[in-house]
Each structure stands twice: as C-alpha cells, then as structure tokens.
Amino acid sequence: MHDLAADIWTPKEVGEELVQAVKWAVRSTGRIGPAGFRSGMPSLAMIANDRDFEGWPPISDLEAQPMRLSIPPKRVSQFERVLWWQAKYLPDEPGSARVLKVWVRSKLTRKMTFEKACELVGWSRATAYRGRDRALGTIAMGLTADGIAFGSH
C-alpha cells in the first residue's frame, strides 16, 4: 500500500474523524431536555447488610464502570472543527449530506446498521453508499485543497 503525505486526506480518515467527533459531542453534552424530579436529599448509602436484604449482588460481583479519559484541549478543538466540515464542504449537496448524517448516526447507534437505516428511510442500499462515499470524498478533497494536514485539523 502506498503511504500518502500528511496533507492528503482519504474518505476513510474523514469518516473516522466524523464518527469520533460526533461520539465526543454526544458524550460531552449529556441528556438534552427538561430535568426530571430531583430531591434535595442526598443519595441513600447502603451498607453491605442492606444490600443482602434488598437482594442486590455483592459489591465484589458488580462490574466496575470504566473511567472516562480526559481529552486534551487541542483534540476538543479539532472535534469542534470536524463538526463543521459538513456545513463547510457540502453546502451544495444536501442529498449526500443527509446520507452522511444517517451513516454517522447508524455508526453510533447500537443494533442499527446503515443497511437497516437505509431500509427504514426507503433508500436503495447502493445509492445510499454512493451518496456516503461522495460526501466523504468531497470533504476529503476540500480538506486537501485547503492544505489542512491530518492531525492539525
């Protein structure tokens, strides 16, 4: 395989960056909408005997929650710029932009493949993949033409 220069983007790299940026945006924003009912009282702390009484599994059996890694500010700035790529490079291609949006969303949704999403929307699978490839290719060509190197975007 040929190695490309750092200032040449491929559609695959564009797609990976878009998925990572949207994943970051979803994780960092949290739930949107009105807050549910909350009490001013502190959460109930259960001791081991209470857990046994309530039928909860022992603490040693509970699965540890993965730690969230902090993202450096430079990478956050990159994600913010990546989220604007569609608006910057696809203003005259609303069809491809819509297909790209559905593709990214299907990548982030469990139990939803792009094929299923296309079926739900009523798109031909082949036409949808061509639209996705056209959108990713247009963004890649725009980034390359603007002289934006991978890693400094």
C-alpha positions as semicolon CSV with decimal commas, in nm:
position;residue;x (nm);y (nm);z (nm)
1;M;0,000;0,000;0,000
2;H;0,124;0,347;-0,077
3;D;0,186;0,594;0,203
4;L;0,017;0,928;0,148
5;A;0,151;1,262;0,258
6;A;0,009;1,405;0,579
7;D;-0,177;1,679;0,392
8;I;-0,374;1,434;0,175
9;W;-0,700;1,313;0,326
10;T;-0,880;0,991;0,239
11;P;-1,254;0,934;0,270
12;K;-1,183;0,665;0,532
13;E;-0,993;0,914;0,753
14;V;-1,271;1,170;0,713
15;G;-1,533;0,914;0,816
16;E;-1,335;0,803;1,120
17;E;-1,286;1,164;1,235
18;L;-1,655;1,245;1,187
19;V;-1,761;0,942;1,391
20;Q;-1,512;1,028;1,669
21;A;-1,625;1,392;1,677
22;V;-1,994;1,307;1,696
23;K;-1,922;1,043;1,962
24;W;-1,738;1,309;2,165
25;A;-2,023;1,556;2,119
26;V;-2,281;1,304;2,238
27;R;-2,074;1,202;2,542
28;S;-1,984;1,554;2,647
29;T;-2,326;1,715;2,617
30;G;-2,533;1,465;2,811
31;R;-2,909;1,445;2,807
32;I;-3,099;1,731;2,646
33;G;-3,440;1,831;2,773
34;P;-3,608;1,923;3,097
35;A;-3,466;1,774;3,413
36;G;-3,670;1,514;3,594
37;F;-3,788;1,544;3,950
38;R;-3,499;1,562;4,192
39;S;-3,485;1,560;4,565
40;G;-3,262;1,784;4,770
41;M;-3,182;1,490;4,991
42;P;-2,851;1,308;4,950
43;S;-2,848;0,966;4,787
44;L;-2,906;0,674;5,018
45;A;-2,584;0,496;5,108
46;M;-2,637;0,124;5,155
47;I;-2,422;-0,086;5,379
48;A;-2,337;-0,448;5,298
49;N;-2,620;-0,589;5,515
50;D;-2,875;-0,366;5,338
51;R;-2,755;-0,495;5,003
52;D;-2,806;-0,853;5,116
53;F;-3,150;-0,769;5,248
54;E;-3,256;-0,599;4,925
55;G;-3,136;-0,890;4,713
56;W;-2,857;-0,692;4,548
57;P;-2,547;-0,876;4,431
58;P;-2,238;-0,850;4,649
59;I;-2,017;-0,549;4,579
60;S;-1,739;-0,779;4,458
61;D;-1,971;-0,903;4,179
62;L;-2,059;-0,559;4,049
63;E;-1,894;-0,456;3,725
64;A;-1,657;-0,163;3,753
65;Q;-1,751;0,141;3,548
66;P;-1,478;0,238;3,302
67;M;-1,303;0,564;3,377
68;R;-1,360;0,844;3,134
69;L;-1,040;0,963;2,981
70;S;-0,992;1,333;2,964
71;I;-0,946;1,468;2,616
72;P;-0,675;1,728;2,561
73;P;-0,797;2,077;2,465
74;K;-0,625;2,051;2,125
75;R;-0,829;1,740;2,041
76;V;-1,152;1,906;2,160
77;S;-1,080;2,198;1,926
78;Q;-1,025;1,950;1,643
79;F;-1,357;1,782;1,717
80;E;-1,532;2,119;1,711
81;R;-1,385;2,197;1,368
82;V;-1,471;1,847;1,241
83;L;-1,835;1,902;1,330
84;W;-1,841;2,196;1,085
85;W;-1,698;2,001;0,790
86;Q;-2,040;1,907;0,657
87;A;-2,158;2,268;0,656
88;K;-1,835;2,392;0,501
89;Y;-1,775;2,132;0,231
90;L;-2,125;2,005;0,148
91;P;-2,345;2,318;0,122
92;D;-2,447;2,238;-0,238
93;E;-2,501;1,865;-0,181
94;P;-2,793;1,827;0,060
95;G;-2,865;1,469;-0,050
96;S;-2,512;1,347;0,020
97;A;-2,505;1,541;0,345
98;R;-2,826;1,373;0,458
99;V;-2,693;1,027;0,372
100;L;-2,371;1,107;0,561
101;K;-2,571;1,215;0,866
102;V;-2,766;0,887;0,863
103;W;-2,443;0,688;0,819
104;V;-2,273;0,857;1,115
105;R;-2,580;0,810;1,331
106;S;-2,601;0,442;1,242
107;K;-2,234;0,402;1,338
108;L;-2,313;0,534;1,686
109;T;-2,644;0,353;1,740
110;R;-2,638;0,002;1,876
111;K;-2,835;-0,257;1,684
112;M;-2,873;-0,020;1,388
113;T;-2,671;-0,080;1,077
114;F;-2,651;0,153;0,782
115;E;-2,839;-0,105;0,576
116;K;-3,127;-0,110;0,826
117;A;-3,132;0,270;0,837
118;C;-3,148;0,286;0,458
119;E;-3,432;0,037;0,461
120;L;-3,624;0,243;0,718
121;V;-3,576;0,564;0,520
122;G;-3,660;0,389;0,192
123;W;-3,328;0,436;0,016
124;S;-3,162;0,193;-0,219
125;R;-2,859;0,043;-0,046
126;A;-2,627;0,102;-0,342
127;T;-2,745;0,461;-0,392
128;A;-2,701;0,536;-0,023
129;Y;-2,344;0,401;-0,023
130;R;-2,264;0,610;-0,331
131;G;-2,402;0,918;-0,156
132;R;-2,197;0,846;0,157
133;D;-1,882;0,792;-0,050
134;R;-1,948;1,111;-0,247
135;A;-1,988;1,312;0,075
136;L;-1,675;1,169;0,238
137;G;-1,477;1,216;-0,084
138;T;-1,593;1,577;-0,123
139;I;-1,489;1,658;0,233
140;A;-1,154;1,483;0,184
141;M;-1,087;1,679;-0,136
142;G;-1,186;2,004;0,034
143;L;-0,952;1,941;0,329
144;T;-0,668;1,851;0,094
145;A;-0,732;2,156;-0,125
146;D;-0,731;2,381;0,183
147;G;-0,392;2,239;0,281
148;I;-0,516;2,106;0,616
149;A;-0,288;1,825;0,730
150;F;-0,417;1,529;0,926
151;G;-0,357;1,595;1,295
152;S;-0,358;1,972;1,253
153;H;-0,720;1,998;1,151
